[in-house]
Amino acid sequence: MAKSIMIVDDSAVIRQTVSIALKQAGYSVLEANDGCDGLKKLEGQKVNLIISDVNMPNMDGITMVQEIKKFPEHRFTPVIMLTTESQESMKQKGKEAGVRAWVVKPFQPTQMLDAVAKLT
């Protein structure tokens, strides 16, 4: 059975790009357009990894990770931030929230797939 990955990004183009790369690598993909949507779609789902943007409307990625980590079934689900944010202070906030890897946009799909392979 394919490992399942949730992509959370307000950019449909980024979601599509990441989704295509992941599906070609054999993963199943679930998409959400912001942190609130991600939390809703995660209910009752088993995902092996979450890839999220930081800056999104309604709920940003860091807040979403903090909320996800409150659920026992998702406390150890690894999270990769795929974002334009590259400041050390933002990376530190992410790490404190439970983010395991940080990939800066623009990115190469192979770079992202390498990070995914290490965490799934």
N, CA, C and O of each residue as an XYZ file, in Angstrom:
480
protein
N       0.845     -1.192      0.000
C       0.000      0.000      0.000
C       0.884      1.247      0.000
O       1.879      1.313      0.721
N       0.512      2.228     -0.812
C       1.304      3.455     -0.931
C       1.232      4.272      0.350
O       0.196      4.326      1.013
N       2.334      4.898      0.681
C       2.337      5.811      1.824
C       1.564      7.060      1.440
O       1.595      7.501      0.291
N       0.870      7.622      2.420
C      -0.010      8.760      2.187
C       0.619     10.061      2.696
O       1.139     10.128      3.810
N       0.556     11.086      1.849
C       1.129     12.386      2.197
C       0.088     13.472      1.982
O      -0.586     13.509      0.952
N      -0.035     14.358      2.971
C      -0.925     15.500      2.839
C      -0.116     16.732      2.449
O       0.914     17.028      3.055
N      -0.593     17.447      1.427
C       0.021     18.699      0.997
C      -0.913     19.824      1.415
O      -2.096     19.806      1.077
N      -0.388     20.808      2.152
C      -1.193     21.940      2.596
C      -0.530     23.210      2.078
O       0.542     23.593      2.546
N      -1.173     23.862      1.105
C      -0.625     25.094      0.513
C      -1.764     25.864     -0.124
O      -2.637     25.269     -0.756
N      -1.767     27.178      0.035
C      -2.831     27.982     -0.561
C      -2.627     28.175     -2.063
O      -3.530     28.667     -2.739
N      -1.481     27.807     -2.597
C      -1.211     27.909     -4.025
C      -1.563     26.594     -4.721
O      -0.944     25.560     -4.472
N      -2.575     26.655     -5.606
C      -2.980     25.457     -6.345
C      -1.835     24.945     -7.213
O      -1.689     23.737     -7.398
N      -1.026     25.854     -7.745
C       0.101     25.463     -8.601
C       1.130     24.663     -7.802
O       1.627     23.642     -8.277
N       1.447     25.123     -6.597
C       2.402     24.394     -5.748
C       1.823     23.034     -5.369
O       2.525     22.025     -5.438
N       0.557     22.997     -4.971
C      -0.072     21.715     -4.622
C      -0.001     20.744     -5.798
O       0.321     19.568     -5.631
N      -0.304     21.254     -6.984
C      -0.288     20.404     -8.179
C       1.128     19.907     -8.493
O       1.319     18.730     -8.799
N       2.116     20.800     -8.417
C       3.509     20.436     -8.699
C       3.992     19.364     -7.731
O       4.574     18.362     -8.146
N       3.748     19.578     -6.438
C       4.173     18.621     -5.417
C       3.405     17.312     -5.576
O       3.991     16.234     -5.476
N       2.116     17.398     -5.820
C       1.279     16.216     -5.982
C       1.761     15.344     -7.134
O       1.859     14.126     -6.985
N       2.060     15.943     -8.268
C       2.539     15.186     -9.437
C       3.846     14.468     -9.097
O       4.001     13.282     -9.389
N       4.778     15.188     -8.483
C       6.074     14.593     -8.125
C       5.879     13.417     -7.164
O       6.503     12.368     -7.325
N       5.011     13.599     -6.168
C       4.787     12.540     -5.179
C       4.096     11.327     -5.795
O       4.481     10.189     -5.528
N       3.082     11.567     -6.615
C       2.368     10.453     -7.251
C       3.289      9.673     -8.177
O       3.221      8.445     -8.231
N       4.151     10.379     -8.909
C       5.106      9.696     -9.788
C       6.092      8.853     -8.980
O       6.617      7.859     -9.480
N       6.340      9.252     -7.732
C       7.245      8.503     -6.858
C       6.516      7.394     -6.100
O       7.130      6.686     -5.302
N       5.207      7.235     -6.342
C       4.460      6.133     -5.754
C       3.680      6.437     -4.489
O       3.162      5.517     -3.856
N       3.580      7.705     -4.101
C       2.835      8.077     -2.896
C       1.384      8.379     -3.247
O       1.082      8.756     -4.380
N       0.480      8.213     -2.274
C      -0.889      8.703     -2.440
C      -0.935     10.085     -1.788
O      -0.227     10.343     -0.815
N      -1.762     10.959     -2.324
C      -1.739     12.366     -1.926
C      -3.121     12.860     -1.530
O      -4.123     12.550     -2.175
N      -3.146     13.636     -0.454
C      -4.333     14.327      0.030
C      -3.976     15.811      0.029
O      -2.902     16.179      0.504
N      -4.853     16.671     -0.494
C      -4.540     18.097     -0.589
C      -5.465     18.944      0.275
O      -6.641     18.626      0.455
N      -4.903     20.040      0.811
C      -5.677     21.021      1.574
C      -5.169     22.409      1.195
O      -3.992     22.569      0.872
N      -6.053     23.422      1.233
C      -5.662     24.752      0.759
C      -5.258     25.738      1.849
O      -4.854     26.857      1.535
N      -5.355     25.357      3.118
C      -4.827     26.174      4.220
C      -4.824     25.331      5.487
O      -5.248     24.176      5.463
N      -4.356     25.892      6.580
C      -4.244     25.137      7.820
C      -5.569     24.619      8.342
O      -5.645     23.485      8.816
N      -6.616     25.432      8.264
C      -7.944     24.999      8.733
C      -8.441     23.818      7.902
O      -8.938     22.833      8.447
N      -8.304     23.925      6.585
C      -8.712     22.860      5.683
C      -7.881     21.598      5.953
O      -8.402     20.483      5.929
N      -6.598     21.794      6.207
C      -5.717     20.670      6.522
C      -6.156     19.932      7.775
O      -6.198     18.702      7.793
N      -6.483     20.682      8.825
C      -6.942     20.048     10.076
C      -8.227     19.260      9.852
O      -8.371     18.145     10.353
N      -9.174     19.845      9.088
C     -10.444     19.174      8.810
C     -10.217     17.880      8.050
O     -10.778     16.840      8.394
N      -9.392     17.951      7.014
C      -9.175     16.782      6.162
C      -8.329     15.712      6.843
O      -8.341     14.554      6.426
N      -7.607     16.082      7.872
C      -6.766     15.130      8.590
C      -7.581     14.254      9.546
O      -7.151     13.160      9.914
N      -8.755     14.741      9.943
C      -9.601     13.984     10.876
C      -9.933     12.615     10.306
O     -10.459     12.500      9.198
N      -9.623     11.588     11.068
C      -9.937     10.231     10.648
C      -9.009      9.669      9.584
O      -9.197      8.537      9.139
N      -8.021     10.431      9.174
C      -7.081     10.000      8.141
C      -5.782      9.529      8.767
O      -5.364     10.030      9.810
N      -5.151      8.568      8.124
C      -3.804      8.151      8.511
C      -2.879      8.661      7.405
O      -2.959      8.210      6.263
N      -2.011      9.598      7.751
C      -1.022     10.062      6.788
C       0.369      9.788      7.345
O       0.589      9.831      8.556
N       1.293      9.510      6.451
C       2.662      9.203      6.844
C       3.521     10.452      6.949
O       4.572     10.436      7.590
N       3.071     11.551      6.312
C       3.859     12.781      6.260
C       2.951     13.929      5.860
O       1.967     13.741      5.145
N       3.296     15.131      6.332
C       2.582     16.346      5.932
C       3.610     17.317      5.357
O       4.669     17.535      5.946
N       3.289     17.895      4.204
C       4.105     18.950      3.601
C       3.245     20.203      3.628
O       2.127     20.201      3.112
N       3.761     21.280      4.229
C       2.940     22.480      4.398
C       3.713     23.751      4.101
O       4.921     23.834      4.327
N       2.997     24.733      3.595
C       3.507     26.096      3.463
C       3.418     26.741      4.848
O       2.706     26.248      5.723
N       4.136     27.833      5.040
C       4.034     28.580      6.294
C       2.948     29.644      6.167
O       2.018     29.685      6.972
N       3.066     30.504      5.156
C       2.166     31.649      5.012
C       0.927     31.276      4.210
O       0.984     31.094      2.994
N      -0.211     31.166      4.928
C      -1.493     30.842      4.297
C      -2.594     31.613      5.009
O      -2.452     31.971      6.178
N      -3.700     31.870      4.298
C      -4.836     32.533      4.963
C      -5.514     31.583      5.949
O      -5.296     30.372      5.896
N      -6.316     32.117      6.828
C      -7.123     31.390      7.820
C      -6.299     30.756      8.936
O      -6.577     30.992     10.112
N      -5.286     29.954      8.588
C      -4.399     29.381      9.597
C      -3.058     29.100      8.931
O      -2.981     28.383      7.933
N      -1.998     29.681      9.501
C      -0.665     29.480      8.925
C      -0.158     28.070      9.249
O      -0.723     27.363     10.083
N       0.915     27.687      8.571
C       1.457     26.345      8.714
C       1.985     26.020     10.094
O       1.803     24.902     10.577
N       2.640     26.977     10.740
C       3.199     26.720     12.082
C       2.065     26.459     13.083
O       2.145     25.531     13.888
N       1.018     27.279     13.029
C      -0.131     27.094     13.919
C      -0.790     25.748     13.636
O      -1.184     25.040     14.563
N      -0.910     25.395     12.355
C      -1.511     24.110     11.996
C      -0.699     22.959     12.602
O      -1.276     22.020     13.150
N       0.632     23.024     12.509
C       1.487     21.968     13.074
C       1.275     21.876     14.585
O       1.171     20.780     15.136
N       1.210     23.030     15.253
C       0.974     23.026     16.697
C      -0.344     22.332     17.030
O      -0.419     21.575     17.998
N      -1.381     22.585     16.235
C      -2.693     21.975     16.464
C      -2.656     20.475     16.172
O      -3.219     19.682     16.926
N      -1.998     20.087     15.085
C      -1.905     18.671     14.713
C      -1.207     17.868     15.800
O      -1.618     16.751     16.114
N      -0.155     18.434     16.371
C       0.636     17.711     17.373
C      -0.136     17.486     18.674
O       0.314     16.722     19.527
N      -1.291     18.139     18.841
C      -2.127     17.921     20.020
C      -2.895     16.604     19.942
O      -3.355     16.091     20.963
N      -3.036     16.053     18.728
C      -3.765     14.799     18.535
C      -2.800     13.627     18.702
O      -1.794     13.550     17.996
N      -3.098     12.715     19.629
C      -2.182     11.587     19.869
C      -1.839     10.802     18.598
O      -0.701     10.364     18.426
N      -2.822     10.626     17.711
C      -2.579      9.830     16.505
C      -1.677     10.537     15.488
O      -1.169      9.902     14.564
N      -1.480     11.842     15.656
C      -0.640     12.596     14.717
C       0.575     13.234     15.389
O       1.330     13.963     14.747
N       0.761     12.962     16.666
C       1.851     13.601     17.407
C       3.218     13.323     16.790
O       4.104     14.176     16.833
N       3.390     12.130     16.216
C       4.686     11.768     15.651
C       4.713     11.815     14.125
O       5.689     11.381     13.513
N       3.659     12.334     13.505
C       3.640     12.465     12.045
C       4.654     13.531     11.638
O       4.558     14.674     12.083
N       5.625     13.169     10.798
C       6.625     14.164     10.401
C       6.025     15.244      9.492
O       5.114     14.989      8.705
N       6.570     16.456      9.631
C       6.111     17.597      8.835
C       7.308     18.246      8.154
O       8.344     18.491      8.773
N       7.137     18.520      6.854
C       8.122     19.285      6.083
C       7.482     20.620      5.746
O       6.356     20.661      5.250
N       8.186     21.709      6.009
C       7.714     23.017      5.567
C       8.316     23.288      4.193
O       9.527     23.190      3.997
N       7.451     23.627      3.255
C       7.846     23.983      1.896
C       7.402     25.422      1.717
O       6.220     25.687      1.496
N       8.353     26.365      1.811
C       7.981     27.764      1.979
C       9.017     28.720      1.399
O      10.146     28.325      1.107
N       8.626     29.969      1.236
C       9.576     31.004      0.825
C      10.340     31.549      2.023
O      11.336     32.254      1.860
N       9.874     31.224      3.228
C      10.511     31.703      4.459
C      11.864     31.019      4.660
O      11.950     29.792      4.655
N      12.909     31.812      4.836
C      14.230     31.211      5.048
C      14.928     31.778      6.282
O      16.086     31.452      6.546
N      14.224     32.629      7.040
C      14.828     33.230      8.234
C      15.016     32.184      9.328
O      14.151     31.337      9.548
N      16.145     32.255     10.004
C      16.441     31.311     11.082
C      15.389     31.369     12.188
O      15.042     30.338     12.764
N      14.881     32.562     12.491
C      13.876     32.681     13.558
C      12.600     31.909     13.196
O      11.981     31.288     14.061
N      12.215     31.952     11.928
C      11.019     31.224     11.487
C      11.286     29.716     11.512
O      10.422     28.935     11.910
N      12.485     29.315     11.087
C      12.843     27.889     11.130
C      12.827     27.383     12.574
O      12.399     26.260     12.839
N      13.291     28.211     13.493
C      13.306     27.829     14.909
C      11.882     27.664     15.437
O      11.597     26.722     16.178
N      10.983     28.585     15.054
C       9.574     28.464     15.453
C       8.991     27.151     14.945
O       8.251     26.463     15.647
N       9.346     26.824     13.705
C       8.873     25.584     13.106
C       9.393     24.375     13.861
O       8.644     23.441     14.148
N      10.674     24.396     14.179
C      11.294     23.282     14.898
C      10.626     23.084     16.260
O      10.351     21.957     16.671
N      10.370     24.196     16.951
C       9.705     24.128     18.257
C       8.295     23.548     18.149
O       7.815     22.882     19.066
N       7.631     23.812     17.007
C       6.274     23.304     16.783
C       6.278     21.823     16.414
O       5.263     21.141     16.552
N       7.424     21.328     15.944
C       7.509     19.919     15.569
C       7.855     19.666     14.117
O       7.768     18.529     13.653
N       8.250     20.710     13.381
C       8.634     20.556     11.978
C       9.964     19.806     11.911
O      10.893     20.113     12.658
N      10.053     18.821     11.014
C      11.252     17.993     10.916
C      12.199     18.411      9.798
O      13.394     18.121      9.864
N      11.678     19.099      8.753
C      12.538     19.531      7.640
C      11.988     20.824      7.061
O      10.802     21.124      7.193
N      12.868     21.586      6.416
C      12.521     22.895      5.880
C      13.061     22.982      4.461
O      14.276     22.938      4.265
N      12.184     23.103      3.466
C      12.589     23.228      2.059
C      12.127     24.593      1.579
O      10.952     24.939      1.698
N      13.068     25.372      1.031
C      12.762     26.743      0.608
C      12.379     26.770     -0.865
O      13.055     26.179     -1.707
N      11.264     27.479     -1.167
C      10.834     27.714     -2.554
C      11.701     28.819     -3.146
O      12.114     29.706     -2.399
N      11.993     28.818     -4.413
C      11.693     27.744     -5.366
C      12.528     26.511     -5.045
O      13.627     26.609     -4.498
N      11.989     25.360     -5.392
C      12.635     24.100     -5.042
C      12.660     23.178     -6.260
O      11.890     23.344     -7.205
N      13.544     22.226     -6.211
C      13.570     21.172     -7.220
C      12.770     19.989     -6.666
O      12.949     19.627     -5.503
N      11.904     19.387     -7.459
C      11.139     18.242     -6.963
C      12.034     17.142     -6.369
O      11.644     16.494     -5.397
N      13.206     16.928     -6.933
C      14.099     15.889     -6.392
C      14.553     16.237     -4.976
O      14.697     15.352     -4.133
N      14.778     17.527     -4.717
C      15.174     17.982     -3.376
C      14.060     17.662     -2.375
O      14.323     17.167     -1.279
N      12.820     17.950     -2.762
C      11.683     17.684     -1.898
C      11.488     16.180     -1.723
O      11.217     15.726     -0.612
N      11.621     15.396     -2.798
C      11.452     13.948     -2.713
C      12.519     13.306     -1.829
O      12.247     12.315     -1.152
N      13.728     13.863     -1.830
C      14.791     13.366     -0.948
C      14.378     13.537      0.513
O      14.534     12.623      1.322
N      13.846     14.728      0.843
C      13.404     14.996      2.215
C      12.243     14.064      2.589
O      12.188     13.558      3.710
N      11.321     13.840      1.653
C      10.180     12.954      1.896
C      10.677     11.530      2.166
O      10.229     10.884      3.113
N      11.591     11.049      1.342
C      12.104      9.682      1.485
C      12.784      9.474      2.836
O      12.697      8.390      3.412
N      13.453     10.497      3.340
C      14.132     10.379      4.628
C      13.166     10.308      5.802
O      13.491      9.746      6.848
N      11.980     10.879      5.627
C      11.034     10.982      6.743
C       9.860      9.997      6.682
O       9.069      9.921      7.622
N       9.745      9.250      5.588
C       8.618      8.293      5.499
C       9.095      6.866      5.667
O       8.290      5.936      5.621
